[in-house]
C-alpha cells in the first residue's frame, strides 16, 4: 500500500471519527461544525502539521554554525539518499530521542533532543540520523505527522464528549451514554491506527538507515542505549505523537506501553545484526 493511499485512508477514517463526535456533541449543528473542522484539519495537517509538531516540543532550528557536526552528518546522508538536506532542530529535553516531520522531502525537518546528543557516540548518532532520513526517503513523514495532528484533535473532542456525557440531563441519558462510549473508543481507534502503520515503517527506516550510514551495528547500539534510557526517563511527550519518534518516548509508562507504536527493540536489533551479516557476506 502506497504512502499516499495510507495518508488518504487515515485522513478519511479519522475525519469520520471527528464528524461522528461532532454529531454527538451538537446534533445537526455539531455535525456541520465537525465537517468544516475535518476539512480544515485535513488542509492544515498537510500544510502546517510539521510546524505544529515542532512547536509542540518547543524545538528550535539550528544552523551550521550552531551544530556543525550535526549538519555535516545530515548533509552527507542526504546526499547519499538523493534528497534535499532537511532543516535541523533541537528539542530541549534530556530524554534521548529523535523524529522527522514534514509533508515531503523538499520540506522535511529532523529533530533531536539535547539528551541524545549527550548520550550517543558520533557513529551511533549518525545511525539515528540515517534512520530519520530513511523516513524522509521513504516518504512516510507526511503520514506520521498527519496522524499525530488528527489523533490529537480526536483526543480533544473525546474529552469534550466525556464532559458532556457527565453533565447532560436525564432526558438525553441514552445519547450521553452513546457519546461516552464513542469518547472512550475514538482515541483507542486512533492509537490502533498508529500502531498498525508504525511497526512496519520503523523496520523500513531501520533498514534504510543501516544502508545510508553503512553501519547497521552502530544503529543497533544506538537503539539499545535509547531503549534502556527511555524506560528509566520517559520523555515529556504526547501519546498522539509517540509513533513519530525513533523509540517509544512513553516506554517507561506502564499504561502507554500496552499500546506501543514501535516494534520491540530486541527485534529491531536482531534485524540490524542480520543486515550486518549480509554486508559482511557481500564484502567477502
C-alpha positions in Angstrom: 0.0 0.0 0.0 1.5 3.4 -1.0 2.2 6.2 1.4 -0.2 8.4 -0.5 -3.1 5.9 -0.2 -2.4 5.4 3.5 -2.5 9.1 4.1 -5.8 9.4 2.2 -7.3 6.4 4.1 -6.2 7.7 7.5 -7.5 11.2 6.8 -10.8 9.7 5.8 -11.1 7.4 8.8 -10.0 10.0 11.4 -12.2 12.6 9.7 -15.2 10.2 10.1 -14.4 10.0 13.8 -14.4 13.7 14.1 -17.7 14.0 12.3 -19.3 11.4 14.5 -18.1 13.0 17.6 -19.3 16.4 16.4 -22.8 15.0 15.8 -22.8 13.6 19.3 -21.7 16.9 20.7 -24.2 19.1 19.0 -26.6 17.2 16.7 -27.0 18.7 13.2 -25.2 21.9 14.2 -22.4 19.8 15.7 -22.3 17.7 12.5 -21.9 20.7 10.3 -19.2 22.2 12.6 -17.3 18.9 12.6 -17.5 18.6 8.8 -16.0 22.1 8.5 -13.4 21.2 11.2 -12.4 18.0 9.4 -11.9 19.8 6.1 -9.8 22.5 7.9 -7.8 19.9 9.7 -7.0 18.0 6.5 -5.9 21.2 4.9 -3.9 22.4 7.9 -2.4 19.0 8.5 -1.0 18.9 5.0 0.5 22.4 5.1 1.3 23.1 8.7 1.5 19.8 10.6 5.3 20.0 10.8 5.2 23.4 12.4 2.5 22.2 14.8 4.6 19.2 16.0 7.9 21.2 16.2 6.1 23.9 18.2 4.5 21.3 20.5 8.0 20.2 21.6 9.5 23.7 21.6 12.0 22.7 19.0 14.5 25.4 17.9 16.1 25.4 14.5 19.9 25.2 14.5 22.2 26.4 11.7 25.6 25.0 10.6 27.4 27.3 13.0 25.3 26.2 15.9 25.7 22.5 15.3 28.5 21.9 12.7 28.9 18.1 13.3 25.1 17.5 13.1 24.8 19.5 9.9 27.8 17.7 8.3 26.4 14.3 9.1 22.9 15.2 7.7 24.4 16.8 4.6 26.4 13.6 3.8 23.5 11.3 4.5 21.1 13.4 2.5 23.5 13.3 -0.5 23.7 9.5 -0.3 19.9 9.3 -0.1 19.4 11.7 -3.1 17.2 14.0 -1.2 17.4 17.7 -0.2 19.1 18.4 3.2 16.3 18.7 5.8 16.1 21.5 8.3 17.6 20.6 11.7 16.0 21.2 15.1 16.9 20.5 18.8 14.3 19.7 21.3 15.1 20.9 24.9 14.6 17.6 26.7 17.1 15.3 28.4 15.3 12.1 27.3 17.2 10.9 24.2 15.1 10.6 21.1 14.6 11.9 17.6 11.9 12.3 14.9 11.4 13.5 11.3 8.5 15.6 10.1 7.3 17.5 7.0 5.0 16.9 4.1 7.7 15.8 1.6 11.5 15.5 1.2 11.7 19.1 0.0 10.0 20.4 3.2 11.4 18.0 5.7 12.8 18.6 9.2 14.8 16.3 11.6 14.6 17.0 15.3 16.9 15.5 18.0 16.7 16.0 21.8 19.5 17.5 23.8 19.7 14.2 25.6 20.5 12.2 22.5 23.4 14.5 21.7 24.9 13.8 25.1 24.3 10.0 25.2 25.4 8.7 21.8 28.8 8.4 20.1 29.2 10.1 16.7 28.7 6.8 14.8 25.6 6.0 16.8 24.2 9.5 16.3 24.9 9.1 12.5 22.9 5.9 12.6 20.0 7.6 14.2 20.1 10.5 11.7 20.2 8.0 8.9 17.1 6.3 10.3 15.3 9.6 10.3 16.4 10.3 6.8 15.1 6.9 5.9 11.7 8.1 6.9 12.1 11.1 4.7 13.4 9.0 1.8 10.5 6.5 2.1 8.1 9.5 2.0 6.2 8.5 5.1 6.9 11.7 7.1 3.6 13.3 5.9 1.7 10.2 7.0 3.1 10.1 10.5 2.7 13.9 11.0 -0.9 14.0 9.8 -1.8 11.1 12.1 -0.2 12.9 15.0 -2.3 16.1 14.4 -5.5 14.3 13.7 -5.2 12.0 16.7 -4.6 15.0 18.9 -7.9 16.5 17.7 -9.8 13.2 18.2 -8.5 13.1 21.8 -9.5 16.7 22.5 -13.0 16.0 21.2 -13.2 12.9 23.3 -12.6 14.9 26.4 -15.4 17.3 25.4 -17.7 14.3 24.8 -16.9 12.8 28.2 -17.6 16.1 29.9 -20.9 16.4 28.0 -22.0 12.9 28.9 -21.3 13.5 32.6 -23.1 16.9 32.7 -26.0 16.1 30.4 -29.7 16.0 31.5 -31.6 12.8 32.2 -33.8 13.0 29.1 -30.7 12.7 27.0 -29.1 9.9 29.1 -29.1 7.5 26.2 -27.3 9.9 23.9 -25.0 10.7 26.7 -24.1 7.0 27.2 -23.5 6.6 23.4 -21.4 9.7 23.4 -19.4 8.4 26.4 -18.7 5.1 24.6 -17.6 7.0 21.5 -15.4 9.2 23.6 -13.7 6.2 25.0 -13.4 4.2 21.8 -12.3 7.0 19.4 -8.9 7.6 21.0 -8.4 3.9 21.1 -9.1 3.7 17.4 -6.7 6.5 16.7 -4.0 4.6 18.7 -4.7 1.3 16.9 -4.3 3.1 13.5 -0.9 4.5 14.7 0.2 1.0 15.8 -0.8 -0.5 12.6 1.3 1.7 10.4 4.2 2.4 12.8 5.7 -1.0 13.2 6.4 -1.8 9.5 7.5 1.8 8.9 10.1 1.6 11.7 11.6 -1.6 10.3 11.8 0.0 6.8 13.5 3.1 8.3 16.0 0.9 10.2 17.0 -0.9 7.0 17.3 2.4 5.1 19.3 3.9 8.0 21.6 0.9 8.1 22.3 1.2 4.4 22.7 5.0 4.4 25.1 5.1 7.3 26.9 1.9 6.2 27.0 0.7 9.8 24.0 -1.4 10.9 25.7 -2.2 14.3 26.1 1.5 15.1 22.4 2.0 14.7 21.7 -1.2 16.7 23.9 0.1 19.5 22.1 3.4 19.5 18.7 1.7 19.7 20.0 -0.4 22.6 21.0 2.7 24.5 17.9 4.6 23.6 15.6 1.7 24.6 17.3 1.3 28.0 17.4 5.0 28.8 13.7 5.6 27.7 12.5 3.1 30.2 14.2 5.0 33.0 13.4 8.5 31.9 10.3 8.8 29.8 10.1 11.8 27.5 7.6 14.6 28.2 5.6 13.6 25.1 2.0 13.4 23.8 0.6 9.9 23.1 -0.7 11.2 19.8 2.8 11.9 18.6 4.6 8.9 20.2 4.7 7.0 16.9 6.9 9.7 15.3 10.0 9.1 17.5 12.8 6.6 16.8 12.0 4.8 20.1 8.8 4.9 22.1 9.0 8.1 24.2 6.5 6.7 26.7 8.2 3.3 27.3 8.5 4.0 31.0 4.8 4.5 31.5 3.1 1.1 32.0 -0.3 2.1 30.6 1.2 3.6 27.4 3.4 0.6 26.9 0.2 -1.6 26.4 -0.4 0.3 23.1 3.2 0.6 22.0 3.5 2.1 18.5 7.0 0.6 18.0 8.2 -2.9 17.4 10.3 -4.4 20.2 13.9 -3.0 20.4 15.2 -6.6 20.5 13.6 -7.5 17.2 14.9 -4.3 15.6 18.5 -5.0 16.8 18.3 -8.6 15.6 17.3 -7.4 12.1 20.1 -4.9 12.0 22.6 -7.7 13.0 21.2 -9.7 10.1 21.8 -6.8 7.8 25.4 -6.6 9.0 25.9 -10.2 8.3 24.6 -9.7 4.8 27.0 -6.7 4.4 29.9 -8.9 5.5 29.0 -11.7 3.1 28.8 -9.3 0.3 32.3 -8.0 1.0 33.8 -11.5 1.0 
